[in-house]
């Protein structure tokens, strides 16, 4: 189990040389490695508990565990860690705020940008009903589950097996837009729109190296609450899907 490379530009006060945005993609692309990017301590406790068991499993059922953490201080949620929530965390995602029947916007975030995503959902709720907030604890596990389910259905025609992310997004209407945000490369979560054909805008960081406050750099690279709100209005208004370009 490796805990390393704290989240991207959230290391802004420590200087550009410490920043890294490619590690989520390395975590997803490295075979035999289960990669996680939790935001909160209770998530981390569940993931580490699962990880110690995962490392003991033999063959393809087990493997190493990578934890992408952050030095940023976050306010912690007060909640009961139910078995269902534990399972969702280790499978890769859970609803921090479940979407309602009239949901037309879902914000999906990973890791240390949780406060910005939560703030954006609160502000978006003034003009949109039933907004959903999806916490992605492991893009790696989430994608692997989706890929395995598709292969199973392809090999066993007629099989109805659904992956974790397919079940989570199933209640959403086809007109619902998704905004993903991560302190890392936007491609990490950009594939979520392909799961059920939803419109999606992926926010993230494609360039790094600037020094400043976290708020300044989040604003500069377009992953702050205002950027999330702008992206939400884009995908909910029927505008063409676009990939946000970050300033260098």
VOPAZA-494616 format. One record per residue: chain; x, y, z of N, C-alpha, C in turn; residue number from 1. Coordinates in nm, 4 decimals, m for minus. Layout:
! VOPAZA-494616
R A X Y Z X Y Z X Y Z NUM
...
***
This chain:
! VOPAZA-494616
R A 0.0850 m0.1186 0.0000 0.0000 0.0000 0.0000 0.0886 0.1236 0.0000 1
R A 0.0675 0.2085 m0.0986 0.1497 0.3273 m0.1155 0.0625 0.4515 m0.1022 2
R A 0.1041 0.5443 m0.0188 0.0394 0.6749 m0.0076 0.1410 0.7787 m0.0538 3
R A 0.1124 0.8420 m0.1662 0.2124 0.9311 m0.2244 0.1481 1.0318 m0.3173 4
R A 0.2302 1.1240 m0.3653 0.1935 1.2253 m0.4627 0.0636 1.2948 m0.4262 5
R A 0.0661 1.3833 m0.3295 m0.0548 1.4565 m0.2908 m0.1181 1.5283 m0.4098 6
R A m0.2483 1.5492 m0.3981 m0.3270 1.5987 m0.5109 m0.2717 1.7265 m0.5728 7
R A m0.2457 1.7216 m0.6999 m0.2081 1.8261 m0.7919 m0.1786 1.9651 m0.7438 8
R A m0.2557 2.0627 m0.7922 m0.2273 2.2027 m0.7632 m0.2755 2.2433 m0.6240 9
R A m0.3373 2.1527 m0.5497 m0.3712 2.1830 m0.4101 m0.2450 2.2028 m0.3266 10
R A m0.1301 2.1670 m0.3819 m0.0015 2.1943 m0.3189 0.0506 2.3331 m0.3551 11
R A m0.0389 2.4186 m0.4026 m0.0010 2.5516 m0.4509 0.0922 2.6284 m0.3573 12
R A 0.0644 2.6343 m0.2261 0.1536 2.7130 m0.1390 0.2949 2.6577 m0.1282 13
R A 0.3145 2.5299 m0.1653 0.4452 2.4675 m0.1538 0.5286 2.4814 m0.2803 14
R A 0.4688 2.5408 m0.3838 0.5445 2.5643 m0.5060 0.5093 2.4691 m0.6182 15
R A 0.5337 2.5147 m0.7405 0.4961 2.4379 m0.8584 0.5689 2.3064 m0.8738 16
R A 0.6902 2.2950 m0.8216 0.7686 2.1732 m0.8394 0.7066 2.0525 m0.7695 17
R A 0.6195 2.0765 m0.6720 0.5585 1.9664 m0.5975 0.4285 1.9172 m0.6608 18
R A 0.3787 1.9878 m0.7605 0.2478 1.9558 m0.8162 0.2558 1.8417 m0.9173 19
R A 0.1464 1.7691 m0.9311 0.1404 1.6592 m1.0272 m0.0054 1.6354 m1.0643 20
R A m0.0345 1.6238 m1.1932 m0.1726 1.6056 m1.2379 m0.1955 1.4726 m1.3082 21
R A m0.0890 1.3996 m1.3411 m0.1030 1.2773 m1.4198 m0.1229 1.1523 m1.3354 22
R A m0.1028 1.1630 m1.2040 m0.1064 1.0418 m1.1203 m0.2402 0.9682 m1.1216 23
R A m0.3571 1.0351 m1.1335 m0.4811 0.9563 m1.1427 m0.4842 0.8666 m1.2656 24
R A m0.4298 0.9144 m1.3775 m0.4275 0.8329 m1.4985 m0.3286 0.7175 m1.4855 25
R A m0.2162 0.7403 m1.4164 m0.1220 0.6311 m1.3910 m0.1883 0.5253 m1.3037 26
R A m0.2612 0.5698 m1.2009 m0.3307 0.4761 m1.1137 m0.4316 0.3911 m1.1888 27
R A m0.5007 0.4529 m1.2866 m0.5984 0.3780 m1.3661 m0.5306 0.2844 m1.4651 28
R A m0.4160 0.3261 m1.5180 m0.3526 0.2498 m1.6241 m0.2598 0.1395 m1.5782 29
R A m0.2195 0.1424 m1.4509 m0.1253 0.0422 m1.4008 m0.1982 m0.0864 m1.3629 30
R A m0.1682 m0.1942 m1.4301 m0.2313 m0.3230 m1.4010 m0.1897 m0.3727 m1.2628 31
R A m0.2814 m0.4381 m1.1921 m0.2524 m0.4951 m1.0612 m0.2490 m0.3936 m0.9492 32
R A m0.2953 m0.2718 m0.9764 m0.2935 m0.1649 m0.8768 m0.4332 m0.1077 m0.8621 33
R A m0.4861 m0.1072 m0.7402 m0.6147 m0.0443 m0.7109 m0.5866 0.0966 m0.6598 34
R A m0.6330 0.1971 m0.7341 m0.6010 0.3359 m0.7041 m0.7214 0.4082 m0.6446 35
R A m0.6988 0.4858 m0.5382 m0.8051 0.5599 m0.4707 m0.7639 0.7053 m0.4510 36
R A m0.8626 0.7941 m0.4523 m0.8389 0.9370 m0.4309 m0.9489 0.9894 m0.3376 37
R A m0.9437 0.9550 m0.2086 m1.0499 0.9938 m0.1156 m1.0403 1.1406 m0.0765 38
R A m1.1545 1.1953 m0.0294 m1.1571 1.3329 0.0188 m1.1574 1.3396 0.1704 39
R A m1.2197 1.2411 0.2353 m1.2450 1.2497 0.3791 m1.1813 1.1331 0.4550 40
R A m1.1584 1.1557 0.5839 m1.0883 1.0581 0.6669 m1.1686 0.9292 0.6816 41
R A m1.3011 0.9395 0.6949 m1.3784 0.8168 0.7112 m1.3752 0.7316 0.5847 42
R A m1.3676 0.7967 0.4675 m1.3488 0.7214 0.3432 m1.2142 0.6494 0.3449 43
R A m1.1108 0.7210 0.3858 m0.9763 0.6633 0.3893 m0.9705 0.5422 0.4819 44
R A m1.0370 0.5494 0.5971 m1.0367 0.4371 0.6912 m1.0999 0.3135 0.6278 45
R A m1.2106 0.3331 0.5573 m1.2777 0.2210 0.4903 m1.1890 0.1637 0.3800 46
R A m1.1285 0.2516 0.3023 m1.0438 0.2074 0.1913 m0.9222 0.1304 0.2422 47
R A m0.8594 0.1782 0.3494 m0.7431 0.1075 0.4031 m0.7827 m0.0291 0.4585 48
R A m0.8987 m0.0367 0.5246 m0.9461 m0.1655 0.5743 m0.9663 m0.2638 0.4604 49
R A m1.0306 m0.2163 0.3521 m1.0498 m0.3006 0.2341 m0.9150 m0.3363 0.1717 50
R A m0.8236 m0.2387 0.1683 m0.6950 m0.2590 0.1034 m0.6107 m0.3671 0.1687 51
R A m0.6141 m0.3744 0.3037 m0.5353 m0.4776 0.3713 m0.5841 m0.6169 0.3346 52
R A m0.7160 m0.6302 0.3159 m0.7684 m0.7586 0.2698 m0.7340 m0.7846 0.1242 53
R A m0.7423 m0.6798 0.0425 m0.7138 m0.6926 m0.1007 m0.5709 m0.7383 m0.1246 54
R A m0.4778 m0.6883 m0.0450 m0.3376 m0.7240 m0.0638 m0.3086 m0.8686 m0.0258 55
R A m0.3966 m0.9305 0.0530 m0.3755 m1.0688 0.0952 m0.4315 m1.1694 m0.0042 56
R A m0.5163 m1.1219 m0.0968 m0.5780 m1.2146 m0.1920 m0.4756 m1.2608 m0.2938 57
R A m0.4914 m1.3829 m0.3388 m0.3950 m1.4420 m0.4305 m0.4359 m1.4179 m0.5752 58
R A m0.3368 m1.4186 m0.6618 m0.3608 m1.4105 m0.8049 m0.4235 m1.2789 m0.8468 59
R A m0.5082 m1.2868 m0.9505 m0.5695 m1.1677 m1.0084 m0.6716 m1.1039 m0.9159 60
R A m0.7133 m1.1743 m0.8113 m0.8134 m1.1211 m0.7185 m0.7546 m1.0169 m0.6240 61
R A m0.6234 m1.0140 m0.6108 m0.5589 m0.9204 m0.5197 m0.4661 m0.8270 m0.5934 62
R A m0.3858 m0.7544 m0.5155 m0.2914 m0.6631 m0.5767 m0.2481 m0.5539 m0.4808 63
R A m0.1791 m0.4559 m0.5337 m0.1317 m0.3434 m0.4539 m0.2384 m0.2343 m0.4485 64
R A m0.2197 m0.1388 m0.3564 m0.3157 m0.0297 m0.3371 m0.2398 0.1024 m0.3377 65
R A m0.2920 0.1985 m0.4120 m0.2316 0.3313 m0.4202 m0.3304 0.4355 m0.3677 66
R A m0.2875 0.5175 m0.2742 m0.3712 0.6215 m0.2154 m0.3174 0.7578 m0.2581 67
R A m0.3965 0.8318 m0.3316 m0.3595 0.9683 m0.3720 m0.4237 1.0634 m0.2709 68
R A m0.3438 1.1204 m0.1858 m0.3946 1.2007 m0.0748 m0.3598 1.3473 m0.0949 69
R A m0.3871 1.4286 0.0055 m0.3615 1.5714 m0.0038 m0.3240 1.6272 0.1320 70
R A m0.2480 1.7360 0.1304 m0.2165 1.8067 0.2541 m0.3190 1.9165 0.2836 71
R A m0.4184 1.9321 0.1976 m0.5206 2.0348 0.2189 m0.6127 1.9933 0.3340 72
R A m0.6422 2.0853 0.4227 m0.7320 2.0588 0.5352 m0.8768 2.0768 0.4911 73
R A m0.9597 1.9746 0.5119 m1.1004 1.9794 0.4730 m1.1893 1.9582 0.5948 74
R A m1.3037 2.0257 0.5962 m1.4037 2.0011 0.6991 m1.4615 1.8621 0.6781 75
R A m1.4710 1.7837 0.7862 m1.5126 1.6441 0.7758 m1.6636 1.6275 0.7968 76
R A m1.7285 1.5420 0.7188 m1.8719 1.5176 0.7379 m1.8970 1.4357 0.8638 77
R A m2.0081 1.4607 0.9290 m2.0522 1.3829 1.0447 m2.1606 1.2873 0.9973 78
R A m2.1285 1.1598 0.9886 m2.2236 1.0638 0.9336 m2.1977 0.9248 0.9889 79
R A m2.2945 0.8393 0.9730 m2.2823 0.6988 1.0136 m2.2320 0.6182 0.8951 80
R A m2.1258 0.5428 0.9167 m2.0662 0.4640 0.8102 m2.1376 0.3287 0.8016 81
R A m2.2420 0.3229 0.7199 m2.3222 0.2021 0.7043 m2.2508 0.1013 0.6135 82
R A m2.2909 m0.0258 0.6194 m2.2304 m0.1245 0.5280 m2.2500 m0.0885 0.3810 83
R A m2.3663 m0.0334 0.3459 m2.3894 0.0056 0.2065 m2.2938 0.1163 0.1643 84
R A m2.2737 0.2137 0.2511 m2.1828 0.3230 0.2194 m2.0393 0.2716 0.2086 85
R A m1.9999 0.1815 0.2959 m1.8661 0.1225 0.2888 m1.8455 0.0521 0.1547 86
R A m1.9442 m0.0232 0.1127 m1.9327 m0.0949 m0.0150 m1.9215 0.0029 m0.1314 87
R A m2.0042 0.1075 m0.1287 m1.9997 0.2057 m0.2365 m1.8632 0.2755 m0.2431 88
R A m1.8068 0.3069 m0.1268 m1.6765 0.3738 m0.1222 m1.5687 0.2870 m0.1863 89
R A m1.5657 0.1587 m0.1529 m1.4618 0.0713 m0.2087 m1.4908 0.0315 m0.3530 90
R A m1.6173 0.0378 m0.3943 m1.6498 0.0110 m0.5349 m1.6185 0.1308 m0.6237 91
R A m1.6008 0.2502 m0.5621 m1.5544 0.3628 m0.6404 m1.6356 0.4896 m0.6353 92
R A m1.7614 0.4850 m0.5865 m1.8404 0.6085 m0.5848 m1.9638 0.5910 m0.4967 93
R A m2.0103 0.7034 m0.4421 m2.1349 0.7034 m0.3663 m2.2015 0.8397 m0.3815 94
R A m2.3296 0.8443 m0.3538 m2.4030 0.9699 m0.3615 m2.3859 1.0485 m0.2321 95
R A m2.3122 1.1576 m0.2396 m2.3064 1.2508 m0.1285 m2.4418 1.3208 m0.1140 96
R A m2.5057 1.3450 m0.2269 m2.6422 1.3979 m0.2307 m2.7130 1.3278 m0.3452 97
R A m2.8127 1.2458 m0.3138 m2.8821 1.1696 m0.4163 m2.9641 1.2624 m0.5054 98
R A m2.9636 1.2360 m0.6360 m3.0448 1.3178 m0.7267 m3.1930 1.2872 m0.7077 99
R A m3.2747 1.3904 m0.7199 m3.4183 1.3722 m0.7097 m3.4802 1.3397 m0.8436 100
R A m3.6132 1.3258 m0.8490 m3.6814 1.2850 m0.9727 m3.6723 1.3881 m1.0846 101
R A m3.6475 1.5141 m1.0511 m3.6395 1.6195 m1.1525 m3.4951 1.6647 m1.1773 102
R A m3.4000 1.5795 m1.1474 m3.2587 1.6159 m1.1587 m3.2190 1.6401 m1.3041 103
R A m3.1580 1.7566 m1.3303 m3.1037 1.7828 m1.4631 m2.9548 1.8133 m1.4597 104
R A m2.8961 1.8123 m1.3382 m2.7525 1.8354 m1.3237 m2.6965 1.7437 m1.2147 105
R A m2.5850 1.6781 m1.2448 m2.5088 1.6028 m1.1454 m2.3651 1.6549 m1.1457 106
R A m2.3147 1.6830 m1.0278 m2.1741 1.7185 m1.0126 m2.1019 1.5964 m0.9577 107
R A m2.0003 1.5503 m1.0281 m1.9200 1.4365 m0.9843 m1.7784 1.4863 m0.9564 108
R A m1.7314 1.4649 m0.8352 m1.5987 1.5145 m0.7980 m1.5140 1.4009 m0.7434 109
R A m1.3832 1.4242 m0.7448 m1.2890 1.3308 m0.6839 m1.1921 1.4073 m0.5945 110
R A m1.1716 1.3568 m0.4727 m1.0650 1.4039 m0.3869 m1.0820 1.5426 m0.3298 111
R A m0.9737 1.6168 m0.3302 m0.9606 1.7383 m0.2511 m1.0453 1.8564 m0.2981 112
R A m1.1094 1.8455 m0.4147 m1.1977 1.9532 m0.4614 m1.3386 1.9388 m0.4054 113
R A m1.3579 1.8526 m0.3070 m1.4902 1.8318 m0.2474 m1.5559 1.9620 m0.2023 114
R A m1.4864 2.0529 m0.1312 m1.5531 2.1753 m0.0864 m1.6073 2.2595 m0.2013 115
R A m1.5343 2.2676 m0.3116 m1.5802 2.3452 m0.4264 m1.7033 2.2808 m0.4895 116
R A m1.7040 2.1490 m0.4985 m1.8198 2.0793 m0.5550 m1.9424 2.0969 m0.4671 117
R A m1.9236 2.0856 m0.3352 m2.0355 2.1021 m0.2413 m2.0901 2.2443 m0.2485 118
R A m2.0002 2.3423 m0.2532 m2.0441 2.4817 m0.2631 m2.1210 2.5051 m0.3926 119
R A m2.0710 2.4518 m0.5030 m2.1374 2.4704 m0.6317 m2.2768 2.4094 m0.6322 120
R A m2.2913 2.2916 m0.5755 m2.4232 2.2278 m0.5704 m2.5220 2.3140 m0.4921 121
R A m2.4765 2.3714 m0.3812 m2.5640 2.4582 m0.3037 m2.6103 2.5788 m0.3825 122
R A m2.5210 2.6390 m0.4599 m2.5563 2.7564 m0.5392 m2.6403 2.7194 m0.6613 123
R A m2.6078 2.6077 m0.7249 m2.6860 2.5624 m0.8405 m2.8292 2.5305 m0.7994 124
R A m2.8449 2.4832 m0.6742 m2.9775 2.4475 m0.6251 m3.0760 2.5624 m0.6215 125
R A m3.0253 2.6849 m0.6338 m3.1148 2.8005 m0.6364 m3.1910 2.8109 m0.7682 126
R A m3.1371 2.7524 m0.8744 m3.2020 2.7598 m1.0055 m3.2324 2.6234 m1.0670 127
R A m3.1830 2.5153 m1.0048 m3.2079 2.3798 m1.0545 m3.2571 2.2930 m0.9390 128
R A m3.3520 2.2058 m0.9685 m3.4084 2.1190 m0.8651 m3.3385 1.9842 m0.8633 129
R A m3.3305 1.9263 m0.7448 m3.2883 1.7866 m0.7286 m3.1472 1.7590 m0.7797 130
R A m3.0575 1.8562 m0.7656 m2.9190 1.8392 m0.8131 m2.8505 1.7252 m0.7368 131
R A m2.7788 1.6393 m0.8091 m2.7070 1.5290 m0.7462 m2.5597 1.5599 m0.7284 132
R A m2.5007 1.5054 m0.6223 m2.3575 1.5213 m0.5957 m2.2970 1.3828 m0.5785 133
R A m2.2130 1.3438 m0.6736 m2.1528 1.2109 m0.6752 m2.0074 1.2199 m0.6313 134
R A m1.9740 1.1500 m0.5231 m1.8359 1.1445 m0.4741 m1.7677 1.0227 m0.5354 135
R A m1.6668 1.0467 m0.6166 m1.5917 0.9382 m0.6805 m1.4649 0.9137 m0.5993 136
R A m1.4610 0.8034 m0.5292 m1.3454 0.7703 m0.4460 m1.2377 0.6954 m0.5231 137
R A m1.2765 0.6313 m0.6333 m1.1790 0.5580 m0.7143 m1.2271 0.5521 m0.8583 138
R A m1.1746 0.6414 m0.9429 m1.2050 0.6334 m1.0858 m1.1534 0.5014 m1.1428 139
R A m1.0457 0.4518 m1.0857 m0.9856 0.3254 m1.1281 m1.0821 0.2084 m1.1075 140
R A m1.1316 0.1920 m0.9856 m1.2237 0.0824 m0.9546 m1.3553 0.0986 m1.0301 141
R A m1.3994 0.2225 m1.0442 m1.5255 0.2495 m1.1112 m1.5172 0.2115 m1.2585 142
R A m1.4086 0.2532 m1.3242 m1.3919 0.2216 m1.4656 m1.3718 0.0714 m1.4870 143
R A m1.2917 0.0096 m1.3996 m1.2661 m0.1347 m1.4134 m1.3953 m0.2145 m1.4017 144
R A m1.4830 m0.1742 m1.3098 m1.6112 m0.2426 m1.2944 m1.6987 m0.2272 m1.4170 145
R A m1.6994 m0.1058 m1.4744 m1.7790 m0.0803 m1.5942 m1.7264 m0.1615 m1.7118 146
R A m1.5950 m0.1641 m1.7282 m1.5346 m0.2402 m1.8368 m1.5628 m0.3893 m1.8225 147
R A m1.5515 m0.4422 m1.6996 m1.5764 m0.5845 m1.6766 m1.7214 m0.6208 m1.7069 148
R A m1.8156 m0.5329 m1.6694 m1.9570 m0.5597 m1.6948 m1.9864 m0.5624 m1.8443 149
R A m1.9273 m0.4702 m1.9192 m1.9475 m0.4681 m2.0641 m1.8914 m0.5938 m2.1286 150
R A m1.7743 m0.6376 m2.0831 m1.7150 m0.7601 m2.1387 m1.8004 m0.8814 m2.1072 151
R A m1.8570 m0.8848 m1.9856 m1.9420 m0.9969 m1.9470 m2.0677 m1.0025 m2.0333 152
R A m2.1271 m0.8878 m2.0572 m2.2477 m0.8853 m2.1406 m2.2154 m0.9225 m2.2850 153
R A m2.0971 m0.8849 m2.3294 m2.0564 m0.9167 m2.4664 m2.0289 m1.0666 m2.4826 154
R A m1.9644 m1.1264 m2.3824 m1.9305 m1.2683 m2.3886 m2.0513 m1.3580 m2.3641 155
R A m2.1401 m1.3110 m2.2769 m2.2599 m1.3893 m2.2439 m2.3819 m1.3106 m2.2892 156
R A m2.4144 m1.3245 m2.4126 m2.5237 m1.2458 m2.4695 m2.6525 m1.2709 m2.3920 157
R A m2.7169 m1.1620 m2.3570 m2.8384 m1.1725 m2.2766 m2.8135 m1.1517 m2.1293 158
R A m2.6848 m1.1497 m2.0884 m2.6539 m1.1266 m1.9468 m2.6970 m0.9851 m1.9082 159
R A m2.7528 m0.9703 m1.7884 m2.8062 m0.8417 m1.7429 m2.7183 m0.7774 m1.6361 160
R A m2.5957 m0.8248 m1.6203 m2.5094 m0.7727 m1.5149 m2.4777 m0.6256 m1.5389 161
R A m2.5011 m0.5428 m1.4367 m2.4703 m0.4012 m1.4437 m2.3569 m0.3683 m1.3474 162
R A m2.2732 m0.2764 m1.3880 m2.1630 m0.2330 m1.3022 m2.2148 m0.1351 m1.1974 163
R A m2.1280 m0.1032 m1.1026 m2.1643 m0.0110 m0.9950 m2.2037 0.1257 m1.0505 164
R A m2.1271 0.1800 m1.1422 m2.1573 0.3129 m1.1947 m2.2831 0.3105 m1.2800 165
R A m2.3091 0.2030 m1.3503 m2.4326 0.1939 m1.4287 m2.5552 0.1955 m1.3393 166
R A m2.5483 0.1258 m1.2288 m2.6608 0.1266 m1.1343 m2.6793 0.2643 m1.0725 167
R A m2.5694 0.3338 m1.0432 m2.5796 0.4641 m0.9796 m2.6382 0.5695 m1.0738 168
R A m2.6042 0.5622 m1.2017 m2.6524 0.6606 m1.2969 m2.7863 0.6235 m1.3595 169
R A m2.8339 0.5016 m1.3350 m2.9576 0.4544 m1.3976 m3.0784 0.5438 m1.3705 170
R A m3.0958 0.6025 m1.2505 m3.2145 0.6852 m1.2267 m3.2148 0.8182 m1.3017 171
R A m3.1030 0.8589 m1.3584 m3.0942 0.9886 m1.4237 m3.1591 0.9859 m1.5610 172
R A m3.2319 1.0917 m1.5953 m3.2883 1.1045 m1.7279 m3.1806 1.1269 m1.8313 173
R A m3.2103 1.0976 m1.9561 m3.1119 1.1128 m2.0619 m3.0750 1.2590 m2.0850 174
R A m3.1608 1.3523 m2.0456 m3.1327 1.4947 m2.0639 m3.0506 1.5532 m1.9495 175
R A m3.0205 1.4731 m1.8494 m2.9416 1.5211 m1.7359 m2.7969 1.5460 m1.7799 176
R A m2.7402 1.6583 m1.7363 m2.6011 1.6877 m1.7657 m2.5115 1.6524 m1.6484 177
R A m2.3880 1.6154 m1.6766 m2.2910 1.5801 m1.5732 m2.1691 1.6708 m1.5862 178
R A m2.1256 1.7250 m1.4732 m2.0002 1.7996 m1.4671 m1.9058 1.7233 m1.3760 179
R A m1.7875 1.6905 m1.4262 m1.6885 1.6225 m1.3432 m1.5768 1.7207 m1.3096 180
R A m1.5215 1.7067 m1.1887 m1.4136 1.7969 m1.1465 m1.3138 1.7202 m1.0606 181
R A m1.1860 1.7415 m1.0896 m1.0782 1.6745 m1.0171 m0.9546 1.7625 m1.0192 182
R A m0.8773 1.7575 m0.9123 m0.7472 1.8233 m0.9108 m0.6474 1.7269 m0.9734 183
R A m0.6594 1.7138 m1.1033 m0.5798 1.6201 m1.1805 m0.6257 1.6292 m1.3248 184
R A m0.5769 1.5417 m1.4093 m0.6131 1.5494 m1.5503 m0.7624 1.5210 m1.5687 185
R A m0.8341 1.6039 m1.6495 m0.9795 1.5875 m1.6635 m1.0212 1.4560 m1.7270 186
R A m0.9317 1.3910 m1.8019 m0.9665 1.2627 m1.8641 m0.9960 1.1547 m1.7607 187
R A m0.9530 1.1758 m1.6367 m0.9758 1.0772 m1.5306 m1.1231 1.0447 m1.5151 188
R A m1.2086 1.1456 m1.5270 m1.3524 1.1264 m1.5105 m1.4310 1.1546 m1.6378 189
R A m1.3621 1.1947 m1.7445 m1.4314 1.2333 m1.8665 m1.5109 1.1219 m1.9323 190
R A m1.4812 0.9963 m1.8999 m1.5500 0.8824 m1.9595 m1.6889 0.8594 m1.9011 191
R A m1.7229 0.9256 m1.7898 m1.8519 0.9006 m1.7244 m1.9715 0.9292 m1.8153 192
R A m1.9557 1.0234 m1.9093 m2.0655 1.0531 m2.0000 m2.0965 0.9389 m2.0944 193
R A m2.0025 0.8470 m2.1135 m2.0235 0.7337 m2.2039 m2.1016 0.6205 m2.1391 194
R A m2.1152 0.6228 m2.0078 m2.1803 0.5112 m1.9386 m2.3251 0.4966 m1.9830 195
R A m2.3982 0.6095 m1.9832 m2.5387 0.6069 m2.0245 m2.5730 0.7173 m2.1241 196
R A m2.4713 0.7739 m2.1864 m2.4947 0.8707 m2.2915 m2.5344 1.0092 m2.2448 197
R A m2.4912 1.0492 m2.1251 m2.5248 1.1820 m2.0750 m2.4279 1.2874 m2.1291 198
R A m2.4785 1.4092 m2.1432 m2.3926 1.5217 m2.1778 m2.2979 1.5468 m2.0606 199
R A m2.1735 1.5785 m2.0897 m2.0746 1.5913 m1.9827 m1.9723 1.6983 m2.0162 200
R A m1.9313 1.7702 m1.9140 m1.8161 1.8599 m1.9255 m1.7173 1.8223 m1.8163 201
R A m1.5932 1.7952 m1.8560 m1.4903 1.7487 m1.7634 m1.3978 1.8640 m1.7269 202
R A m1.3944 1.8978 m1.5986 m1.3044 2.0007 m1.5483 m1.1856 1.9347 m1.4804 203
R A m1.0707 1.9927 m1.4999 m0.9504 1.9398 m1.4382 m0.8331 2.0295 m1.4713 204
R A m0.7141 1.9772 m1.4542 m0.5923 2.0566 m1.4709 m0.5041 1.9901 m1.5764 205
R A m0.4759 2.0638 m1.6835 m0.3917 2.0112 m1.7909 m0.2498 2.0679 m1.7885 206
R A m0.2307 2.1783 m1.7172 m0.1000 2.2400 m1.7031 m0.0826 2.2772 m1.5557 207
R A 0.0407 2.2852 m1.5093 0.0631 2.3193 m1.3692 0.1995 2.3849 m1.3556 208
R A 0.2299 2.4300 m1.2342 0.3588 2.4914 m1.2089 0.3499 2.6293 m1.1483 209
R A 0.2276 2.6855 m1.1453 0.2098 2.8171 m1.0845 0.2167 2.8074 m0.9322 210
R A 0.2558 2.9149 m0.8668 0.2591 2.9221 m0.7219 0.1605 3.0282 m0.6745 211
R A 0.0889 2.9994 m0.5681 m0.0085 3.0940 m0.5141 m0.0939 3.0263 m0.4107 212
R A m0.2042 3.0879 m0.3754 m0.2977 3.0245 m0.2832 m0.3792 2.9206 m0.3583 213
R A m0.4398 2.8294 m0.2836 m0.5247 2.7286 m0.3464 m0.6398 2.7961 m0.4204 214
R A m0.7021 2.8957 m0.3579 m0.8145 2.9644 m0.4209 m0.7723 3.0296 m0.5524 215
R A m0.6544 3.0913 m0.5529 m0.6054 3.1571 m0.6742 m0.5828 3.0564 m0.7867 216
R A m0.5191 2.9458 m0.7532 m0.4885 2.8474 m0.8576 m0.6118 2.7722 m0.9045 217
R A m0.7035 2.7420 m0.8127 m0.8288 2.6783 m0.8546 m0.9033 2.7685 m0.9526 218
R A m0.9046 2.8978 m0.9242 m0.9711 2.9929 m1.0140 m0.8959 3.0021 m1.1468 219
R A m0.7627 3.0066 m1.1404 m0.6804 3.0198 m1.2606 m0.6992 2.9015 m1.3542 220
R A m0.7059 2.7810 m1.2985 m0.7153 2.6608 m1.3805 m0.8584 2.6113 m1.4003 221
R A m0.9553 2.6828 m1.3459 m1.0941 2.6521 m1.3759 m1.1520 2.5323 m1.3046 222
R A m1.1183 2.5142 m1.1744 m1.1798 2.4052 m1.0982 m1.2412 2.4570 m0.9677 223
R A m1.2676 2.5875 m0.9611 m1.3318 2.6429 m0.8417 m1.4837 2.6341 m0.8564 224
R A m1.5564 2.6795 m0.7544 m1.7023 2.6673 m0.7546 m1.7640 2.7413 m0.8725 225
R A m1.7128 2.8592 m0.9054 m1.7688 2.9354 m1.0168 m1.7511 2.8625 m1.1495 226
R A m1.6370 2.7988 m1.1678 m1.6137 2.7233 m1.2908 m1.7087 2.6043 m1.3002 227
R A m1.7351 2.5403 m1.1869 m1.8276 2.4269 m1.1851 m1.9679 2.4740 m1.2210 228
R A m2.0086 2.5878 m1.1669 m2.1413 2.6430 m1.1967 m2.1525 2.6777 m1.3443 229
R A m2.0507 2.7415 m1.4010 m2.0516 2.7746 m1.5439 m2.0653 2.6489 m1.6297 230
R A m1.9911 2.5443 m1.5934 m1.9977 2.4194 m1.6690 m2.1348 2.3552 m1.6569 231
R A m2.1952 2.3646 m1.5375 m2.3290 2.3083 m1.5168 m2.4315 2.3779 m1.6048 232
R A m2.4226 2.5096 m1.6156 m2.5155 2.5830 m1.7015 m2.4936 2.5458 m1.8471 233
R A m2.3701 2.5156 m1.8830 m2.3396 2.4769 m2.0209 m2.4047 2.3446 m2.0577 234
R A m2.3900 2.2439 m1.9720 m2.4435 2.1123 m2.0076 m2.5940 2.1031 m1.9868 235
R A m2.6513 2.1954 m1.9100 m2.7959 2.1899 m1.8866 m2.8738 2.2760 m1.9845 236
R A m2.8047 2.3633 m2.0581 m2.8729 2.4568 m2.1472 m2.8783 2.4086 m2.2914 237
R A m2.8271 2.2887 m2.3164 m2.8315 2.2352 m2.4519 m2.7210 2.2867 m2.5416 238
R A m2.6196 2.3510 m2.4826 m2.5071 2.3986 m2.5627 m2.4220 2.2806 m2.6068 239
R A m2.3451 2.2927 m2.7150 m2.2604 2.1820 m2.7591 m2.1630 2.1400 m2.6501 240
R A m2.1396 2.0106 m2.6409 m2.0447 1.9603 m2.5422 m1.9053 2.0116 m2.5776 241
R A m1.8345 2.0620 m2.4808 m1.7030 2.1175 m2.5070 m1.6076 2.0733 m2.3975 242
R A m1.4816 2.0729 m2.4300 m1.3782 2.0400 m2.3305 m1.3130 2.1698 m2.2885 243
R A m1.3180 2.2011 m2.1590 m1.2671 2.3290 m2.1093 m1.1147 2.3324 m2.1205 244
R A m1.0633 2.4350 m2.1851 m0.9181 2.4532 m2.1985 m0.8680 2.5394 m2.0831 245
R A m0.7631 2.4954 m2.0220 m0.7089 2.5668 m1.9073 m0.5992 2.6635 m1.9506 246
R A m0.5879 2.7731 m1.8779 m0.4836 2.8702 m1.9054 m0.3481 2.8145 m1.8659 247
R A m0.2463 2.8534 m1.9351 m0.1091 2.8097 m1.9034 m0.0439 2.9167 m1.8180 248
***
